[in-house]
Amino acid sequence: MALRRRALTEHDRAEWANYARRIAPLRGTVPVVAEEIASTEPVIPRLDEPVRPARTIRGTTPVGVGAHPGGIDTGTWKRFSGGKLPAVRRLDLHGQTTQRAFHSLIAFVRTAHADHVRCVEVITGRGSGETGGAIKREFPIWLNLPEIRPLILAASHPHAANTGSVRLLLRRVR
């Protein structure tokens, strides 16, 4: 069965042009201007670009680590944010590159949600820098990407002293 390609909108073309403008070609090569995007892989934001506020995705508001979102009663939020709701699965991202960690996170959250798991824990590590490691800095941005944002209800550190770990409360499968 052949895959149908959908036509790109003007917004898609503008986003691609904006992204492609920031890419420097390899030395000795001529930059190629692509009319269409060949890959459907998500684009991981660069570390040196300013973080734009997350857009609302299909009626959901951006998730923030430690912020009480709408849709959760106070008792459940207190149990979850206080670390009393046990994590059924854990993902340790230590020692991974940011790209590998990103893809591991996407696969982990999708699998856990499909298996009807309610609470998972992702260990990002604290990092050695002043602002933490690259994975810890990028993690809140990744949570708000359209690939997994609809699956996540809330995010919180299991304990105030443990900022190298984040628990995710996943939405129930309907």
C-alpha positions as CSV (number, residue, x, y, z in Angstrom):
1,M,0.0,0.0,0.0
2,A,1.5,3.3,-1.1
3,L,1.7,6.1,1.5
4,R,-0.1,9.3,0.5
5,R,1.7,12.5,1.2
6,R,-0.3,15.4,2.4
7,A,0.4,18.8,0.8
8,L,2.3,21.2,3.0
9,T,0.5,24.3,4.2
10,E,2.0,27.8,4.0
11,H,2.6,27.6,7.8
12,D,4.5,24.3,7.4
13,R,6.6,25.9,4.6
14,A,7.3,29.0,6.8
15,E,8.4,26.8,9.8
16,W,10.7,24.8,7.6
17,A,12.3,27.9,6.0
18,N,12.8,29.3,9.5
19,Y,14.4,26.1,10.7
20,A,16.5,25.6,7.6
21,R,17.9,29.2,7.8
22,R,19.6,28.3,11.1
23,I,21.5,25.3,9.7
24,A,25.0,25.9,8.5
25,P,26.1,23.6,5.6
26,L,29.1,21.4,6.0
27,R,32.4,23.0,4.8
28,G,32.8,22.4,1.0
29,T,29.2,21.6,0.3
30,V,26.4,23.6,-1.3
31,P,23.3,24.1,0.7
32,V,20.3,22.2,-0.7
33,V,16.9,23.9,-0.5
34,A,14.3,21.2,-0.1
35,E,10.8,21.9,-1.3
36,E,9.2,19.3,1.0
37,I,10.2,17.7,4.2
38,A,11.3,14.1,3.6
39,S,11.4,13.1,7.3
40,T,8.5,12.9,9.7
41,E,10.9,12.7,12.7
42,P,10.2,15.4,15.4
43,V,12.7,18.3,15.5
44,I,14.5,18.6,18.8
45,P,14.9,22.2,19.8
46,R,18.5,23.4,19.8
47,L,20.1,24.3,23.2
48,D,21.1,27.8,22.1
49,E,17.8,29.0,20.7
50,P,15.4,30.9,23.0
51,V,12.5,28.8,24.4
52,R,9.2,29.8,23.0
53,P,6.1,29.4,25.1
54,A,4.4,26.1,24.4
55,R,1.2,26.3,22.3
56,T,-2.0,24.8,23.4
57,I,-2.4,21.4,21.8
58,R,-5.9,20.2,21.1
59,G,-7.4,21.9,24.1
60,T,-4.6,21.0,26.6
61,T,-2.6,23.5,28.4
62,P,1.2,23.3,28.7
63,V,2.4,21.0,31.4
64,G,5.0,22.4,33.9
65,V,7.1,20.3,36.3
66,G,5.5,20.8,39.7
67,A,2.6,23.0,38.5
68,H,-0.9,21.8,39.6
69,P,-2.8,21.4,36.3
70,G,-6.5,21.5,35.9
71,G,-8.3,18.2,35.7
72,I,-6.8,16.7,38.8
73,D,-8.5,16.9,42.2
74,T,-6.5,18.2,45.2
75,G,-6.2,14.8,46.9
76,T,-4.8,13.1,43.9
77,W,-2.4,16.1,43.2
78,K,-1.1,16.0,46.8
79,R,-0.5,12.2,46.7
80,F,1.2,12.5,43.3
81,S,3.3,15.6,44.0
82,G,4.2,14.3,47.5
83,G,5.6,11.1,46.1
84,K,3.0,8.9,47.7
85,L,1.6,7.7,44.3
86,P,4.1,4.9,43.4
87,A,5.7,4.9,39.9
88,V,5.0,1.6,38.1
89,R,7.8,2.0,35.6
90,R,11.1,3.9,35.5
91,L,13.3,5.2,32.7
92,D,16.9,6.2,33.4
93,L,18.3,8.7,30.9
94,H,21.8,8.9,32.5
95,G,24.6,8.7,30.0
96,Q,22.4,9.1,26.9
97,T,22.8,11.8,24.3
98,T,19.9,14.3,24.1
99,Q,18.7,12.8,20.9
100,R,18.7,9.2,22.2
101,A,17.1,10.4,25.5
102,F,14.4,12.2,23.5
103,H,13.5,9.1,21.5
104,S,13.7,6.9,24.5
105,L,11.2,9.2,26.4
106,I,8.7,9.2,23.5
107,A,8.8,5.4,23.2
108,F,8.6,5.0,27.0
109,V,5.6,7.3,27.5
110,R,3.7,5.9,24.5
111,T,4.3,2.3,25.7
112,A,3.3,3.0,29.3
113,H,0.2,4.8,28.2
114,A,-0.8,1.9,25.9
115,D,-0.3,-0.5,28.8
116,H,-2.7,1.6,31.0
117,V,0.1,2.6,33.4
118,R,-0.9,5.6,35.5
119,C,2.4,6.9,37.0
120,V,5.9,6.6,35.7
121,E,9.2,8.0,36.7
122,V,11.9,9.5,34.4
123,I,15.4,10.0,35.9
124,T,17.1,12.8,34.1
125,G,19.9,13.4,36.6
126,R,20.8,16.7,38.2
127,G,23.6,17.5,35.8
128,S,26.9,19.1,36.7
129,G,26.4,22.6,35.4
130,E,24.8,25.6,37.1
131,T,21.5,25.0,35.3
132,G,21.7,21.2,35.3
133,G,22.5,18.9,32.4
134,A,21.2,19.1,28.9
135,I,18.6,16.4,29.4
136,K,17.2,18.1,32.5
137,R,17.0,21.5,30.7
138,E,15.3,20.0,27.6
139,F,12.9,17.7,29.5
140,P,10.1,20.3,30.1
141,I,10.2,21.3,26.5
142,W,9.9,17.6,25.4
143,L,6.9,17.1,27.6
144,N,5.0,19.8,25.7
145,L,5.7,18.5,22.2
146,P,2.6,17.2,20.3
147,E,4.0,13.6,20.2
148,I,3.4,13.0,23.9
149,R,1.7,16.0,25.4
150,P,-1.8,14.6,25.0
151,L,-0.8,11.5,27.0
152,I,0.5,13.4,30.0
153,L,-1.7,14.9,32.7
154,A,0.9,16.2,35.2
155,A,4.6,16.2,36.0
156,S,6.3,16.7,39.4
157,H,9.4,15.9,41.3
158,P,8.8,12.9,43.7
159,H,10.6,14.9,46.5
160,A,11.6,18.5,46.7
161,A,15.3,17.5,47.3
162,N,15.3,15.2,44.3
163,T,15.3,17.4,41.2
164,G,17.0,14.8,39.1
165,S,13.9,12.7,38.8
166,V,10.4,13.6,37.4
167,R,7.2,11.6,37.9
168,L,4.6,11.7,35.2
169,L,0.9,11.2,35.7
170,L,-0.4,9.8,32.5
171,R,-4.0,10.2,31.2
172,R,-6.3,7.3,31.4
173,V,-6.9,5.4,28.1
174,R,-10.5,6.0,26.9
